Amino acid sequence: MTELPARRVLVVDDDRLVQELLVSVLLEAGFAVERAADGAQALEACERFEPEIVLLDVMLPGENGHEICRRLKARGGPLFLPILLITARDDLASKLAGFSAGADDYLVKPFAPAEVLARIGVMLRLRDAQATILRLQSRKEEFLNIVNHDLRMPVATIIGYCRFMLESPNGISPEQADILRRMTGTAKFMEGMIAYFLGRERTDWGELELYPTRVRMDLLLRENVRRSSVVAEAKRIVLGCEAAAGCPVVYADENKLQQVLNNLVSNAIRHSPQGGRITLACAPEGDGLLVRVEDEGPGIAGELRDEIFNGDLQVKPAEARGETSVGGEGERPAVEGSGTSGTGLGLAICRRILELHGGRIWVEPGVSGKGARFCFTVPPQPRGGRDR
């Protein structure tokens, strides 16, 4: 087994007895130790030894520990450098002065060796956690760059070929032209979704802003039916649209509502049986709207109907796994931590978008007791956001 390198500790103290005690304790615990007796030696040792943690006495000749602490913290670097100040003063003012200088913890003389090791262990775990986060962020960026290329390029190719065929001098039938235009529209929507998700991964959800305009939900539903029909027809699924009379025009972010609909309809198509039916409907709800997307698939188990919007669940139809569902005939109760046929992350995004509008989303059984009916509300005006 390959031994891990010893963790590196720099001890800075002009009191030789204290310095020897700390070095002895640390060496016995398996640390690699470098020592310094003043600020100049400490700064030089940091450049040469690259410690993972510094034990720094406050009372040093020349620059005191507080000044050295500030200078060490100002060096920066990819990982934070934990600094434990060593002092004989235990009063609040001294501690606050140390923390103000950038110290991460305190060791008050006289100290027990066990306490020294315990405090060092805490600081190193924090440093390791930061290193893990940075490593994961780097991997995520690599993944996003791959996705950016491997998803965008094929979609752009599809759009290019569709345009080429539409503009071909050889001519195509009206039916073929209609299919190509629908394919182009769907591919463009996919292109926008890829750009949105890639951008969303690089920002915090709290920064998400709405850009409201006047939206007619009946037109939005019909557009989604038209856009999704090519995929639905491959499974002989019938897409229907029902818009009740008196549906008000709402002031909302049209692109983000289209994203919600696209996610719900895509999930419905994925989980619907061959030859099934999916219905998109909207009706007045107070001053706003109630929108429904209903399918004839396996449904969602009752105990999961709230959890699926959390973003950490992936729901797979029981029938796709060759199992008999539990929690009701025709329901899809299986929960996976990962997988491609789940819906958890997309539904979490849907909920976030609707909550920003001041609406809500939920799922219930279909009218016949089978399938899933996703419902969401859209108020007449969003709760927040920015006009354009």
C-alpha positions as CSV (number, residue, x, y, z in Angstrom):
1,M,0.0,0.0,0.0
2,T,1.3,3.4,-0.9
3,E,1.8,5.7,2.1
4,L,0.2,9.1,2.0
5,P,2.6,12.0,2.4
6,A,2.8,13.5,5.9
7,R,0.7,16.6,6.5
8,R,2.9,19.7,6.6
9,V,2.9,22.0,9.7
10,L,4.9,25.2,10.2
11,V,5.6,26.1,13.9
12,V,6.5,29.8,14.4
13,D,7.5,30.6,18.0
14,D,10.6,32.4,19.4
15,D,10.3,30.5,22.7
16,R,12.5,27.5,22.2
17,L,10.8,25.4,24.9
18,V,7.4,25.9,23.4
19,Q,8.7,25.3,19.9
20,E,10.4,22.1,20.9
21,L,7.3,20.9,22.7
22,L,5.1,21.5,19.6
23,V,7.6,20.0,17.2
24,S,7.9,16.9,19.4
25,V,4.1,16.4,19.6
26,L,3.6,16.9,15.9
27,L,6.5,14.6,14.9
28,E,5.2,11.9,17.1
29,A,1.7,12.3,15.5
30,G,3.2,11.7,12.1
31,F,3.4,15.3,10.8
32,A,6.1,16.8,8.7
33,V,7.3,19.9,10.6
34,E,9.2,23.1,9.8
35,R,10.1,25.6,12.4
36,A,10.7,29.4,12.4
37,A,11.5,31.9,15.2
38,D,10.4,35.2,13.7
39,G,8.2,36.6,10.9
40,A,11.0,36.7,8.3
41,Q,11.8,33.0,8.8
42,A,8.0,32.2,8.7
43,L,7.5,33.9,5.4
44,E,10.5,32.3,3.9
45,A,9.4,28.8,5.2
46,C,5.9,29.3,3.7
47,E,7.5,29.8,0.3
48,R,9.8,26.9,0.5
49,F,7.9,24.4,2.7
50,E,4.3,25.2,1.6
51,P,2.7,24.3,4.9
52,E,-0.9,23.1,5.1
53,I,-1.4,24.7,8.5
54,V,0.6,27.3,10.6
55,L,0.9,27.5,14.4
56,L,1.9,31.1,15.0
57,D,2.9,32.8,18.2
58,V,1.5,36.3,18.8
59,M,4.5,37.7,20.6
60,L,7.4,37.5,18.1
61,P,10.5,39.7,17.7
62,G,10.0,42.4,15.0
63,E,6.6,42.0,13.4
64,N,4.2,40.4,15.8
65,G,2.0,37.4,15.1
66,H,-1.0,39.5,14.0
67,E,1.0,41.3,11.3
68,I,2.5,38.0,10.1
69,C,-0.9,36.5,10.0
70,R,-2.2,39.3,7.8
71,R,0.7,38.9,5.4
72,L,0.3,35.1,5.2
73,K,-3.4,35.4,4.5
74,A,-2.7,38.1,1.8
75,R,-0.6,35.6,-0.1
76,G,-3.7,33.9,-1.4
77,G,-3.6,30.5,-3.2
78,P,-6.1,27.9,-4.3
79,L,-6.6,26.6,-0.8
80,F,-7.0,28.5,2.4
81,L,-4.1,28.3,4.8
82,P,-5.3,27.7,8.4
83,I,-3.5,29.7,11.0
84,L,-3.7,28.9,14.7
85,L,-2.5,31.8,16.9
86,I,-0.6,30.8,20.1
87,T,-0.9,33.2,23.0
88,A,-0.9,33.4,26.8
89,R,-3.7,35.9,26.8
90,D,-7.2,34.5,27.1
91,D,-9.2,37.7,27.2
92,L,-11.9,38.5,24.6
93,A,-10.2,41.6,23.3
94,S,-7.0,39.6,22.4
95,K,-9.1,36.9,20.7
96,L,-11.0,39.4,18.7
97,A,-7.8,41.1,17.6
98,G,-6.4,37.8,16.4
99,F,-9.6,36.9,14.5
100,S,-9.6,40.3,13.0
101,A,-6.0,39.7,11.7
102,G,-7.3,36.6,9.9
103,A,-6.6,33.8,12.4
104,D,-8.7,30.7,12.1
105,D,-8.4,29.4,15.7
106,Y,-6.6,30.0,19.0
107,L,-4.2,28.0,21.2
108,V,-3.9,29.4,24.7
109,K,-0.8,28.6,26.8
110,P,-0.5,26.3,28.6
111,F,-2.1,23.8,26.2
112,A,-2.5,20.0,26.2
113,P,-0.9,18.1,23.3
114,A,-4.3,16.4,22.7
115,E,-5.9,19.8,22.2
116,V,-3.2,20.9,19.8
117,L,-3.8,17.8,17.7
118,A,-7.6,18.1,17.9
119,R,-7.6,21.7,16.7
120,I,-5.1,20.9,13.9
121,G,-7.4,18.0,12.8
122,V,-10.4,20.3,12.6
123,M,-8.5,22.8,10.4
124,L,-7.1,20.2,8.1
125,R,-10.5,18.7,7.6
126,L,-11.8,22.1,6.5
127,R,-8.9,22.5,4.1
128,D,-9.6,19.0,2.7
129,A,-13.2,19.8,2.3
130,Q,-12.3,22.9,0.3
131,A,-9.9,20.9,-1.8
132,T,-12.7,18.4,-2.6
133,I,-15.1,21.1,-3.6
134,L,-12.5,22.7,-5.9
135,R,-11.7,19.3,-7.4
136,L,-15.4,18.7,-8.0
137,Q,-15.9,22.1,-9.5
138,S,-13.0,21.5,-11.9
139,R,-14.6,18.2,-13.0
140,K,-17.9,19.8,-13.4
141,E,-16.4,22.5,-15.6
142,E,-14.8,19.7,-17.7
143,F,-18.1,17.9,-18.0
144,L,-19.9,21.1,-18.9
145,N,-17.4,21.8,-21.6
146,I,-17.9,18.3,-23.0
147,V,-21.6,18.7,-22.9
148,N,-21.4,22.1,-24.5
149,H,-19.6,20.5,-27.5
150,D,-21.2,17.1,-27.7
151,L,-24.7,18.3,-27.4
152,R,-24.6,21.6,-29.1
153,M,-22.8,20.4,-32.2
154,P,-25.3,17.6,-33.1
155,V,-28.2,20.0,-32.6
156,A,-26.6,22.7,-34.7
157,T,-26.0,20.0,-37.4
158,I,-29.6,19.0,-37.3
159,I,-30.7,22.7,-37.7
160,G,-28.2,23.1,-40.6
161,Y,-29.4,20.0,-42.5
162,C,-33.1,21.0,-42.0
163,R,-32.4,24.5,-43.4
164,F,-30.5,23.0,-46.3
165,M,-33.3,20.6,-47.2
166,L,-35.9,23.4,-46.9
167,E,-33.9,25.6,-49.3
168,S,-33.1,22.7,-51.6
169,P,-33.8,23.6,-55.3
170,N,-35.0,20.1,-55.9
171,G,-38.1,20.8,-54.0
172,I,-40.0,18.9,-51.3
173,S,-43.6,18.2,-50.6
174,P,-45.6,20.5,-48.3
175,E,-45.9,17.6,-45.8
176,Q,-42.1,17.2,-45.8
177,A,-41.6,20.9,-45.5
178,D,-43.9,21.0,-42.5
179,I,-42.0,18.2,-40.8
180,L,-38.7,19.9,-41.4
181,R,-40.0,23.2,-40.0
182,R,-41.2,21.4,-36.9
183,M,-37.9,19.6,-36.6
184,T,-36.0,22.9,-36.9
185,G,-38.2,24.5,-34.3
186,T,-37.7,21.6,-31.9
187,A,-33.9,21.6,-32.5
188,K,-33.8,25.4,-31.8
189,F,-35.7,24.9,-28.6
190,M,-33.2,22.2,-27.6
191,E,-30.4,24.5,-28.5
192,G,-31.8,27.2,-26.2
193,M,-32.4,24.6,-23.4
194,I,-28.8,23.5,-23.6
195,A,-27.6,27.0,-23.4
196,Y,-29.9,27.7,-20.5
197,F,-28.9,24.7,-18.5
198,L,-25.2,25.2,-19.1
199,G,-25.6,28.8,-17.9
200,R,-27.7,27.8,-15.0
201,E,-25.0,25.3,-13.8
202,R,-22.5,28.2,-13.7
203,T,-24.7,30.4,-11.6
204,D,-26.7,30.3,-8.3
205,W,-30.4,29.7,-8.4
206,G,-30.8,32.9,-6.3
207,E,-29.6,34.9,-9.3
208,L,-32.4,33.6,-11.6
209,E,-34.5,36.5,-12.9
210,L,-37.8,36.7,-14.6
211,Y,-38.4,38.8,-17.8
212,P,-42.2,39.1,-17.8
213,T,-44.3,39.8,-20.9
214,R,-48.0,39.4,-21.7
215,V,-48.6,35.7,-22.2
216,R,-51.6,33.8,-23.6
217,M,-51.4,30.4,-22.2
218,D,-53.7,28.8,-24.8
219,L,-51.2,29.8,-27.5
220,L,-48.3,28.5,-25.4
221,L,-50.0,25.2,-25.0
222,R,-50.8,24.9,-28.7
223,E,-47.2,25.8,-29.6
224,N,-45.9,23.1,-27.3
225,V,-48.3,20.5,-28.8
226,R,-47.0,21.4,-32.3
227,R,-43.4,21.3,-31.2
228,S,-43.8,18.0,-29.4
229,S,-45.9,16.2,-32.0
230,V,-43.0,14.7,-33.9
231,V,-41.6,12.9,-30.8
232,A,-45.2,11.9,-29.7
233,E,-46.0,10.5,-33.2
234,A,-43.1,8.1,-32.9
235,K,-45.0,6.4,-30.1
236,R,-48.4,7.0,-31.7
237,I,-49.3,9.2,-28.8
238,V,-52.1,11.7,-29.3
239,L,-51.4,15.2,-28.0
240,G,-54.5,17.2,-27.1
241,C,-55.0,20.8,-26.1
242,E,-58.0,22.1,-24.1
243,A,-58.3,25.8,-23.3
244,A,-61.3,26.9,-21.3
245,A,-63.2,30.0,-22.1
246,G,-62.2,33.1,-20.2
247,C,-58.5,32.3,-19.7
248,P,-56.9,35.6,-18.7
249,V,-53.7,36.9,-20.3
250,V,-51.0,36.7,-17.6
251,Y,-47.8,38.8,-17.1
252,A,-45.1,36.1,-16.9
253,D,-41.8,35.0,-18.3
254,E,-42.9,33.2,-21.5
255,N,-39.6,31.4,-22.1
256,K,-39.5,29.9,-18.6
257,L,-43.1,28.9,-18.7
258,Q,-42.3,27.2,-22.0
259,Q,-39.5,25.4,-20.3
260,V,-41.9,24.1,-17.6
261,L,-44.3,22.9,-20.2
262,N,-41.6,21.3,-22.3
263,N,-40.3,19.4,-19.2
264,L,-43.7,18.2,-18.2
265,V,-44.7,17.1,-21.8
266,S,-41.4,15.4,-22.4
267,N,-41.8,13.4,-19.1
268,A,-45.4,12.5,-20.1
269,I,-44.3,11.3,-23.5
270,R,-41.4,9.3,-22.0
271,H,-43.7,7.5,-19.5
272,S,-46.8,7.1,-21.7
273,P,-47.6,3.8,-23.4
274,Q,-47.7,3.3,-27.1
275,G,-50.9,4.8,-28.5
276,G,-51.7,6.7,-25.3
277,R,-53.0,10.2,-24.9
278,I,-51.6,13.3,-23.3
279,T,-53.8,16.3,-22.6
280,L,-52.6,19.9,-22.0
281,A,-55.3,22.1,-20.5
282,C,-55.6,25.6,-19.0
283,A,-58.5,27.2,-17.1
284,P,-59.0,30.4,-15.1
285,E,-58.0,30.1,-11.4
286,G,-58.9,33.2,-9.5
287,D,-57.2,36.1,-11.3
288,G,-54.6,33.7,-12.8
289,L,-54.4,30.3,-14.5
290,L,-54.5,26.7,-13.7
291,V,-52.5,24.5,-16.2
292,R,-52.6,20.7,-16.4
293,V,-50.5,18.1,-18.2
294,E,-52.1,14.7,-17.9
295,D,-50.8,11.4,-19.3
296,E,-52.0,7.7,-19.2
297,G,-48.7,6.3,-18.0
298,P,-47.9,4.4,-14.8
299,G,-48.5,7.4,-12.5
300,I,-46.5,8.5,-9.4
301,A,-46.7,6.6,-6.2
302,G,-48.5,8.6,-3.5
303,E,-45.6,8.8,-1.1
304,L,-43.4,10.3,-3.8
305,R,-45.7,13.1,-5.0
306,D,-44.1,15.8,-2.9
307,E,-40.5,14.4,-3.0
308,I,-40.1,14.3,-6.7
309,F,-39.9,18.1,-6.8
310,N,-36.9,18.2,-4.5
311,G,-34.4,17.5,-7.3
312,D,-32.6,14.6,-5.6
313,L,-35.0,11.9,-6.7
314,Q,-35.2,10.1,-10.0
315,V,-38.5,8.3,-10.7
316,K,-38.6,5.4,-13.1
317,P,-41.8,3.6,-14.3
318,A,-42.1,0.2,-12.7
319,E,-43.2,-1.4,-15.9
320,A,-39.9,-0.3,-17.6
321,R,-38.1,-2.5,-15.0
322,G,-40.4,-5.4,-15.5
323,E,-41.9,-5.1,-11.9
324,T,-45.3,-4.8,-10.6
325,S,-45.9,-1.4,-9.1
326,V,-46.8,-0.8,-5.5
327,G,-48.8,1.9,-3.9
328,G,-51.7,1.5,-6.4
329,E,-52.3,-0.1,-9.7
330,G,-50.5,1.6,-12.6
331,E,-48.3,3.8,-10.4
332,R,-44.6,4.3,-10.9
333,P,-43.0,4.2,-7.4
334,A,-39.5,3.3,-8.1
335,V,-36.9,5.7,-6.9
336,E,-33.4,5.8,-8.2
337,G,-30.4,7.9,-7.1
338,S,-29.4,8.2,-10.7
339,G,-30.5,7.2,-14.2
340,T,-31.6,8.6,-17.5
341,S,-35.3,8.0,-17.3
342,G,-35.9,10.0,-14.1
343,T,-37.4,13.4,-13.8
344,G,-36.2,14.8,-10.5
345,L,-33.9,17.6,-11.5
346,G,-36.2,18.9,-14.2
347,L,-39.2,19.0,-11.8
348,A,-37.1,20.8,-9.3
349,I,-36.4,23.5,-11.9
350,C,-40.1,23.7,-12.8
351,R,-41.0,24.3,-9.2
352,R,-38.3,27.0,-8.8
353,I,-39.5,28.8,-11.9
354,L,-43.2,28.7,-10.8
355,E,-42.3,29.7,-7.2
356,L,-40.5,32.8,-8.6
357,H,-43.7,33.6,-10.4
358,G,-45.7,33.2,-7.2
359,G,-47.3,30.0,-8.4
360,R,-47.0,26.4,-7.3
361,I,-46.8,22.9,-8.9
362,W,-48.1,19.5,-7.7
363,V,-49.0,16.1,-9.1
364,E,-52.1,14.0,-8.6
365,P,-53.6,10.9,-10.2
366,G,-55.3,11.2,-13.5
367,V,-59.1,11.5,-13.8
368,S,-59.5,7.8,-14.2
369,G,-57.2,7.0,-11.3
370,K,-54.4,6.1,-13.6
371,G,-51.6,8.1,-15.1
372,A,-50.3,11.4,-13.7
373,R,-51.7,14.8,-13.8
374,F,-49.2,17.6,-13.2
375,C,-50.9,20.9,-12.3
376,F,-49.4,24.3,-11.8
377,T,-50.8,27.8,-11.2
378,V,-49.7,31.1,-12.7
379,P,-50.7,34.3,-11.0
380,P,-51.7,37.4,-13.0
381,Q,-48.4,39.0,-12.3
382,P,-45.1,37.5,-11.0
383,R,-44.0,37.9,-7.4
384,G,-40.6,39.3,-8.5
385,G,-38.4,39.5,-11.6
386,R,-37.3,42.2,-13.9
387,D,-39.2,43.7,-16.8
388,R,-37.7,43.9,-20.2
